[in-house]
Amino acid sequence: MSLLDTPLTRQLGIEVPLIGGAMYPCSNAELVAAVSAAGGIGVVQPLSMIYVYGQDLRDGLRLIRRTTDKPIGMNVLIERSSKFYLERMRRYVDIAIEEGVRFFVTSLGNPRWVVDRVAPAGGIVYHDVTERKWAEKGLAGGVHGLIAVNNRAGGHAGPRSAEALYEELADLGVPVVCAGGIGDETGFVAALRMGYAGAQLGTRFIATNECGAHDDYKQAIVRATEADIVLTERVTGVPLSVIRTPYVERIGTKAGPIARWMLRGRRTKHWMRTIYALRSAWQLKRASLTGGAGEKTSKDYWQAGKSVAGIRAVEPAGEIVRRFAAAHFMRVAHGGLYVIMGVAGSGKSTIGAQLARALGVEFVEGDDLHTPENVKRMAAGIALTDDDRRGWLLAIATRLSEARRAGIGLVVSCSALKRSYRDLLRSRGDKDLRFVYLAGSPALLAERMAKRRGHFMPPSLLDSQLASLEEPSPDEHAWVCDIRDTPDTIVADLVNHAA
């Protein structure tokens, strides 16, 4: 199991929990292919492929397939403002399914028809949301995950921070992906540590070699700071994140009075939205392909999010995916939190101390955190109860939580015999906690216990520990080690897992 294993990677069968977001007008086949080939998942924006880059959708999907056989996705804008548009989207979805696409990202409407169309083929649908009410509607429509668009995103950003939005959505029982503000590997690592199942990047992938956007656009992203990103209503009628240019400063960011009046009317808002959609499609396409939006005479816009703060250069998309993955590997390996678990005699202290040295992090002997009362009971051959162990488990959870807040790694030995004990450590210590289960036969454990000297726990308590033991279930994703192997072999395998 990779250290980049998350609900997103498991659900989509990808290696890196990173989505190359669909972008009109910047998503081209070569960019989508590059993100997927590197282990993430690129998402096709069909209107961009067809109307910006002039490719037939089926031909474009097959072009991607000639580059990589790894999973790709497709964006489906599902707003029902036009029957003609909706029928066209249905055709696009059918073509995508025929060409092997199994991941779909829906936006701007009820995703039920997409779910019903793709699920029989094994399709997975994630839905763009900016707050809980839209998430609940998406889940009612059957989606399998959520793209949480925060207030640092490009395009149509949400009103909430990444932290606040995660807290709002975390209990809904599906994977949640962070979208917005991630321009470098530090932001990617922070999103995963926050609890997100992955991250979606848009602006970062515009500034790549493979993106078909004009170099003027890419360089504007590289030069921009967070303060250069403003929200304008003048492109689509609702706030859109764009780079501040001479034209934006000259014309302002509020929609004109006639547009605002039409958007308020029950009968006129549909016409105004159509006007905006047609105008912006042409305007954004022209700006992306021809450049020049930074010139004083230009009347074009460049979309971008606040992730520009972390973008320093135009580079290959695959390098970005690999660098982000490596940063997370290092965070988990050297800043990760590990509990070495198992019954008495399994070698928790030996393996824990050796693993901590190999990773260059601190080791905490869990037995040292027992209360004097607990030590006396065990030394007398009296098995501890759940109540006896609770204070001890909370003390271990506190050490884990302190390490997490400090951003440092830690290895702790703890028997963690029951699922409820491990859940307590996760909830109070760190949700990304890694358990290493040292497994061995009762006979081997008894043999080791008989040879052990200087420990307060007598061999007679082994049977009670084995009776209490609840081995980690598959959904806990524990690393299981056979104690018949030497400590050097076990630690080498664990370090390989962590690197």
C-alpha positions in Angstrom: 0.0 0.0 0.0 1.4 3.4 -1.0 1.7 6.2 1.5 -0.3 8.2 -1.0 -3.2 5.8 -0.5 -6.4 7.8 0.2 -10.2 7.2 -0.5 -9.7 9.1 -3.8 -6.8 6.9 -5.1 -8.6 3.7 -4.1 -11.8 4.7 -5.7 -10.3 5.9 -9.0 -7.4 3.4 -9.2 -4.8 6.2 -9.4 -1.4 6.6 -7.7 -1.4 10.2 -6.6 -4.5 11.9 -5.1 -4.3 14.8 -7.5 -6.8 15.9 -10.1 -5.9 18.0 -13.0 -9.1 20.1 -13.0 -11.1 20.7 -16.1 -10.7 24.3 -17.4 -12.4 26.2 -20.1 -10.6 27.3 -22.2 -7.3 25.8 -21.0 -7.8 22.0 -20.9 -6.3 20.3 -23.9 -5.7 16.6 -24.6 -2.0 16.8 -24.1 -2.3 18.3 -20.7 -4.9 15.8 -19.5 -2.7 12.9 -20.7 0.4 14.3 -19.0 -1.3 14.5 -15.6 -2.7 11.0 -15.8 0.5 9.5 -17.1 2.3 10.8 -14.1 -0.1 9.1 -11.7 -2.7 11.7 -11.1 -5.9 12.0 -13.1 -6.5 14.6 -15.8 -10.1 15.7 -16.5 -11.3 16.5 -20.0 -13.3 19.7 -20.5 -15.3 18.7 -23.6 -16.2 22.3 -24.7 -12.5 23.3 -24.4 -11.4 20.2 -26.4 -14.0 20.8 -29.2 -14.5 24.6 -29.4 -11.0 25.9 -28.3 -8.7 23.2 -29.7 -10.9 22.0 -32.6 -10.9 18.3 -31.8 -13.7 15.9 -32.1 -14.4 14.6 -28.6 -13.9 10.9 -29.5 -10.7 11.7 -31.4 -9.4 13.7 -28.5 -10.1 10.9 -26.1 -8.3 8.5 -28.3 -5.4 10.8 -28.6 -5.1 10.8 -24.8 -5.3 7.0 -24.9 -2.4 6.8 -27.3 -0.3 8.7 -24.7 -1.4 6.8 -21.6 -3.7 4.0 -20.6 -4.1 5.3 -17.0 -7.5 6.6 -15.8 -8.8 10.0 -17.1 -12.0 11.9 -16.2 -14.5 14.2 -17.9 -16.3 17.3 -16.7 -20.0 17.5 -17.2 -21.7 21.0 -16.8 -25.3 20.0 -16.1 -27.2 23.3 -15.8 -30.6 22.9 -17.4 -30.9 26.3 -18.9 -30.9 24.9 -22.4 -32.5 21.7 -23.7 -30.1 21.7 -26.7 -27.1 22.0 -24.4 -28.3 19.3 -22.1 -28.8 16.9 -25.0 -25.3 17.6 -26.2 -23.9 16.9 -22.8 -25.7 13.5 -22.8 -24.1 12.6 -26.1 -20.7 13.6 -24.7 -21.2 11.4 -21.7 -22.2 8.5 -23.9 -19.1 8.9 -26.0 -16.9 9.1 -22.9 -18.3 5.9 -21.6 -17.7 4.2 -24.9 -14.1 5.4 -24.9 -13.4 4.0 -21.4 -13.8 7.1 -19.2 -15.1 6.1 -15.8 -14.6 9.3 -13.7 -17.0 12.3 -14.1 -17.0 15.6 -12.4 -20.4 17.4 -12.5 -21.1 21.1 -11.9 -24.0 23.6 -11.8 -27.0 21.3 -11.4 -28.6 18.1 -10.4 -26.1 15.2 -11.1 -28.7 12.4 -11.0 -28.9 11.8 -14.7 -25.2 11.6 -15.0 -25.0 9.1 -12.1 -27.7 7.0 -13.6 -26.0 7.0 -17.0 -22.5 6.1 -15.9 -23.0 3.9 -12.8 -24.1 0.8 -14.8 -20.7 1.0 -16.6 -18.8 1.3 -13.2 -18.6 5.1 -13.4 -17.7 7.3 -10.4 -19.2 10.8 -10.1 -17.8 13.7 -8.0 -19.8 16.9 -7.7 -18.4 20.5 -7.4 -19.8 22.2 -4.3 -19.1 25.4 -2.4 -21.1 24.8 0.7 -23.0 22.0 2.5 -26.5 22.6 1.0 -25.1 21.9 -2.5 -23.2 18.9 -1.2 -26.4 17.4 0.3 -28.2 18.0 -3.0 -25.4 16.3 -4.9 -25.4 13.3 -2.5 -29.2 13.1 -2.9 -28.4 12.8 -6.7 -26.2 9.8 -6.0 -22.7 11.2 -6.3 -19.7 9.3 -4.9 -17.5 12.2 -3.8 -17.3 16.0 -3.6 -15.0 18.6 -5.0 -14.9 21.3 -2.4 -14.3 24.6 -4.2 -13.0 27.2 -1.7 -12.5 30.9 -1.7 -9.0 30.7 -3.2 -10.0 28.9 -6.3 -9.8 30.1 -9.9 -13.0 30.4 -12.0 -16.1 30.6 -9.8 -14.7 30.5 -6.3 -16.7 29.6 -3.2 -17.2 31.7 -0.1 -15.4 29.6 2.5 -11.8 28.8 3.3 -10.4 25.3 2.7 -10.5 24.6 6.5 -14.0 25.8 7.1 -15.3 24.0 4.0 -13.7 20.7 5.1 -15.2 21.0 8.5 -18.6 21.6 6.9 -18.4 18.5 4.7 -16.2 16.0 6.5 -19.1 14.1 8.1 -21.0 13.4 4.9 -19.4 10.0 4.5 -17.8 10.4 1.0 -14.3 11.5 -0.1 -13.9 15.3 -0.2 -11.3 16.8 -2.6 -9.8 20.3 -1.9 -10.1 22.7 -4.9 -8.5 26.1 -4.7 -5.3 27.9 -3.7 -2.9 25.0 -4.2 0.1 26.2 -6.3 2.9 24.3 -4.7 3.7 21.1 -2.9 3.3 22.7 0.6 -0.3 23.5 -0.1 -0.9 19.9 -1.4 0.6 18.4 1.7 -1.4 20.8 3.9 -4.7 19.8 2.2 -4.1 16.1 2.7 -3.0 16.6 6.3 -6.2 18.6 6.9 -8.2 15.5 6.0 -9.0 15.9 2.3 -8.8 12.8 0.2 -7.0 14.7 -2.5 -6.5 18.0 -4.3 -7.7 19.4 -7.6 -5.4 21.9 -9.3 -6.3 24.2 -12.1 -4.2 27.4 -12.3 -1.0 25.4 -11.5 -1.5 23.3 -14.7 -2.1 26.3 -17.0 1.6 27.2 -16.3 2.8 24.0 -17.9 4.6 23.0 -21.1 1.7 20.8 -22.2 -1.1 23.4 -21.7 -2.2 24.9 -25.0 -2.6 28.4 -23.5 -0.5 31.3 -24.9 2.8 31.9 -23.2 1.7 35.4 -22.3 -1.0 33.8 -20.1 1.4 31.4 -18.5 4.0 34.1 -17.7 1.2 36.3 -16.3 0.4 33.5 -13.8 4.1 33.1 -12.9 4.5 36.9 -12.3 1.2 37.3 -10.4 0.9 37.5 -6.7 -2.1 36.7 -4.6 -3.0 40.4 -4.4 -3.3 40.4 -8.3 -6.3 38.0 -8.2 -9.7 39.8 -8.2 -13.3 38.8 -8.6 -15.2 40.3 -11.5 -18.9 40.0 -12.5 -18.3 41.3 -16.0 -17.4 38.0 -17.6 -20.1 35.6 -16.6 -22.5 37.6 -14.5 -21.3 36.0 -11.2 -17.9 36.6 -9.5 -15.1 35.1 -11.5 -11.4 35.0 -10.3 -9.2 36.7 -12.8 -5.7 38.3 -13.0 -5.8 42.1 -12.5 -4.9 43.7 -15.8 -5.1 47.3 -17.1 -8.5 46.5 -18.6 -9.8 45.1 -15.4 -8.7 48.2 -13.5 -10.2 50.5 -16.1 -13.6 48.9 -16.5 -14.1 47.8 -12.9 -15.5 44.4 -11.6 -19.2 45.0 -11.2 -21.8 44.0 -13.8 -23.4 46.9 -15.6 -26.9 48.2 -14.5 -28.8 46.7 -17.4 -27.2 43.3 -16.8 -27.9 43.4 -13.1 -31.6 44.3 -13.9 -31.9 41.4 -16.3 -30.3 38.9 -13.9 -32.9 39.8 -11.3 -35.8 39.2 -13.5 -37.6 35.9 -13.6 -38.1 36.0 -17.3 -35.0 37.9 -18.4 -32.3 36.2 -16.3 -32.2 33.2 -18.7 -31.5 35.5 -21.6 -28.8 37.4 -19.8 -27.1 34.2 -18.7 -27.1 33.0 -22.3 -25.6 36.3 -23.5 -22.9 36.1 -20.8 -22.2 32.4 -21.7 -21.8 33.1 -25.4 -19.7 36.2 -24.9 -17.5 34.8 -22.3 -16.8 31.6 -24.2 -15.4 33.6 -27.1 -13.7 36.1 -24.9 -11.9 33.6 -22.7 -10.9 31.4 -25.7 -9.4 34.5 -27.5 -7.5 35.5 -24.4 -6.1 32.0 -23.8 -4.9 31.4 -27.4 -3.7 34.8 -28.6 -2.3 36.3 -25.4 -2.1 40.1 -25.0 -4.7 40.4 -22.2 -2.0 42.3 -20.2 -1.8 45.0 -22.8 -3.5 48.4 -22.1 -5.5 48.1 -25.3 -6.8 44.6 -24.6 -10.4 43.8 -23.5 -9.7 40.2 -22.5 -9.5 38.4 -19.2 -7.1 35.7 -17.8 -8.7 33.4 -15.3 -6.6 32.3 -12.3 -6.9 31.5 -8.6 -4.8 32.6 -5.6 -2.6 29.6 -6.1 -0.5 31.9 -8.3 1.3 32.7 -5.0 3.0 29.3 -5.1 3.7 29.1 -8.9 7.3 30.1 -9.8 7.8 28.7 -13.3 6.3 27.1 -16.4 7.2 23.4 -16.2 6.1 19.9 -17.3 2.8 18.7 -15.8 4.3 15.4 -15.0 7.1 17.0 -12.9 4.5 18.8 -10.9 2.6 15.6 -10.1 5.8 13.8 -9.2 7.1 16.6 -7.0 3.9 16.9 -5.1 3.8 13.2 -4.6 7.4 13.2 -3.3 6.6 16.0 -0.9 3.8 14.0 0.6 6.0 10.9 0.8 8.5 12.9 2.8 5.9 14.4 5.0 4.4 11.0 5.8 7.8 9.2 6.1 9.6 11.9 8.2 6.7 13.8 9.6 4.3 10.9 9.8 2.9 9.5 13.0 3.2 5.7 13.6 1.9 3.4 16.4 3.7 0.1 16.7 1.0 -2.2 18.0 0.7 -5.8 19.2 0.5 -8.0 22.3 3.3 -8.3 24.8 6.4 -10.0 23.5 5.8 -8.9 19.9 8.8 -6.6 19.9 7.1 -3.2 19.8 9.9 -1.4 21.7 12.7 -2.9 19.6 10.9 -2.2 16.2 9.6 1.2 17.3 13.0 2.5 18.4 14.8 1.1 15.3 12.1 2.6 13.0 12.3 6.0 14.7 16.1 6.0 14.2 15.7 5.1 10.5 13.2 7.9 10.0 15.1 10.4 12.1 12.2 11.0 14.4 11.5 10.6 18.1 10.4 7.3 19.7 8.1 7.2 22.7 7.9 4.0 24.8 4.2 3.7 25.4 4.7 1.7 28.6 6.4 4.7 30.2 3.0 6.6 30.0 1.2 4.1 32.2 0.1 5.4 35.6 1.9 3.9 38.6 -1.4 2.2 39.5 -1.5 0.5 36.1 2.0 -0.7 36.4 1.4 -2.2 39.9 -1.7 -4.0 38.7 0.1 -5.6 35.7 3.1 -6.4 37.8 0.8 -8.3 40.1 -0.6 -10.3 37.2 -3.9 -8.4 37.0 -5.2 -7.6 33.5 -6.2 -4.0 32.8 -9.7 -3.1 32.0 -10.9 -0.6 29.4 -11.3 2.0 32.1 -7.8 1.4 33.3 -6.4 1.8 29.8 -8.4 5.0 28.9 -6.1 7.5 30.7 -3.1 5.8 29.2 -4.5 5.9 25.7 -5.4 9.6 26.1 -1.8 10.3 27.2 -0.5 8.6 24.1 -3.0 10.5 21.9 -1.8 13.8 23.5 1.8 13.1 22.5 0.6 12.3 18.9 -1.5 15.4 18.7 1.4 17.5 19.9 3.6 16.1 17.3 1.0 16.7 14.6 0.6 20.3 15.6 4.4 20.8 15.6 4.6 19.2 12.1 7.1 16.6 13.3 7.2 12.8 13.1 6.8 10.4 16.0 6.8 6.7 16.5 5.0 5.3 19.6 4.7 1.8 21.0 1.3 0.9 22.2 -0.5 -2.5 22.3 -3.7 -0.9 20.9 -5.4 -4.2 21.3 -9.0 -3.2 20.4 -10.5 -1.3 17.5 -12.0 1.1 20.0 -8.6 1.9 21.3 -7.2 2.6 17.9 -10.2 4.8 17.0 -9.6 6.8 20.1 -6.0 7.4 19.1 -7.1 8.4 15.7 -9.8 10.8 16.9 -7.7 12.4 19.6 -4.3 12.1 18.0 -4.3 12.2 14.2 -6.7 10.9 11.6 -3.7 10.0 9.4 -2.2 7.8 12.0 -0.4 4.7 10.7 -0.6 1.5 12.7 2.1 -1.2 12.4 0.8 -4.5 13.6 3.4 -7.0 14.8 1.8 -10.4 14.3 3.0 -13.7 15.7 1.8 -17.1 16.9 0.9 -17.6 20.5 3.7 -20.1 20.9 6.4 -17.7 19.6 5.0 -14.9 21.7 5.1 -17.1 24.8 8.6 -18.2 24.1 9.7 -14.5 23.8 7.9 -13.6 27.0 9.6 -16.4 28.9 13.0 -15.0 27.9 12.2 -11.4 28.7 13.9 -9.9 31.7 13.4 -6.6 33.6 9.8 -5.9 32.4 7.0 -5.3 34.8 4.5 -7.4 32.8 4.6 -11.1 33.7 4.2 -13.9 31.0 0.9 -14.9 32.7 -0.8 -11.8 31.2 -0.2 -12.9 27.6 -3.3 -15.0 27.4 -5.5 -12.1 28.5 -3.9 -9.9 25.9 -4.5 -12.4 23.2 -8.1 -12.8 24.3 -8.6 -9.0 24.1 -6.8 -8.6 20.8 -8.9 -7.4 17.8 -6.6 -7.6 14.8 -6.8 -4.5 12.5 -9.6 -4.9 9.9 -8.9 -4.1 6.2 -10.5 -0.7 6.4 -7.8 0.4 9.0 -5.1 -0.1 6.4 -2.6 -1.2 9.0 0.9 -2.4 8.0 1.2 -6.0 9.1 4.6 -7.5 9.9 5.5 -11.1 10.7 7.6 -11.2 13.9 9.4 -14.3 12.6 11.4 -11.8 10.5 14.4 -10.1 12.0 14.0 -6.6 13.3 16.3 -5.4 10.5 14.1 -7.0 7.9 10.9 -5.6 9.4 12.3 -2.0 9.7 13.7 -2.1 6.2 10.3 -3.1 4.9 8.6 -0.3 6.9 11.1 2.3 5.6 10.4 1.1 2.1 6.7 1.6 2.7 7.5 5.1 3.9 9.7 6.1 1.0 
